[in-house]
Amino acid sequence: MDAEHLPDVYLDFREDFPTVAVALDTLGQATDKAGPLDERTARLVKLGLAIGAASQGAARSNARKALAAGASPEEVRHVALLAIATCGFPTAIAGLSWVHDALAKE
C-alpha cells in the first residue's frame, strides 16, 4: 500500500511493535486465503464491515483496495448505500463520505 495513505499512528505501531505487526499481517493473509472469495469480493465485504463498525480509516483503506482489486466506483458506493437498512442512515452517510474521500484520491 502507498505510504501516503497510512496514518502516522499506524506507522508508529508498526515501528514500535514489529512482532505484533508481522503477526497481524500473517493473520490477514491467512484469512484472505481461508475461503473462496476473490480479492475484489473480499475487499467489498471488508468495506461493508468497516462501515458497519464506523471505522473511518479501515473504510477508506478498503475502498481504495477494492478499487485496486477491480471493483468499480459504483460498486464501492453501493456497499456504503447498503449500510442504510442494517446500520442506519447516519452510519451509511458517514460511509458514503469516507468512500467519496477515497474515490477523490484515486
FENNORLIN-V34072 format. One record per residue. N is the residue number from 1. SS is DSSP state (H for helix, E for strand, C for the rest). PHI is phi in whole degrees, -180 to 180 (999 if undefined). BURIAL is # if it has 24 or more other C-alpha atoms within 12 Angstrom, else .. Layout:
N SS PHI BURIAL
N SS PHI BURIAL
This chain:
1 C 999 .
2 C -66 .
3 H -62 .
4 H -66 .
5 H -90 .
6 C -89 .
7 C -66 .
8 H -57 .
9 H -62 .
10 H -70 .
11 H -63 .
12 H -63 .
13 H -56 .
14 H -64 .
15 H -74 .
16 H -77 .
17 C -133 .
18 H -61 .
19 H -66 .
20 H -67 .
21 H -61 .
22 H -65 .
23 H -63 .
24 H -64 .
25 H -59 .
26 H -64 .
27 H -62 .
28 H -60 .
29 H -65 .
30 H -66 .
31 H -69 .
32 H -61 .
33 H -91 .
34 C -77 .
35 C -141 .
36 C -85 .
37 C -70 .
38 C -76 .
39 H -61 #
40 H -59 #
41 H -64 #
42 H -60 #
43 H -67 #
44 H -66 #
45 H -63 #
46 H -62 #
47 H -62 #
48 H -61 #
49 H -64 #
50 H -65 #
51 H -64 #
52 H -61 #
53 C -86 .
54 C 57 #
55 C -101 .
56 H -56 #
57 H -62 #
58 H -66 #
59 H -65 #
60 H -63 #
61 H -61 #
62 H -73 #
63 H -64 #
64 H -62 #
65 H -68 #
66 H -65 #
67 H -62 #
68 H -64 .
69 C -88 .
70 C 109 .
71 C -72 #
72 C -85 .
73 H -56 #
74 H -64 .
75 H -66 #
76 H -65 #
77 H -64 #
78 H -61 #
79 H -57 #
80 H -65 #
81 H -63 #
82 H -62 #
83 H -69 #
84 H -55 .
85 H -70 .
86 H -93 .
87 H -104 .
88 C 103 .
89 H -60 .
90 H -59 .
91 H -66 #
92 H -64 #
93 H -67 #
94 H -60 #
95 H -60 #
96 H -62 #
97 H -68 #
98 H -67 #
99 H -64 #
100 H -58 #
101 H -60 .
102 H -66 #
103 H -67 #
104 H -66 .
105 H -86 .
106 C -88 .
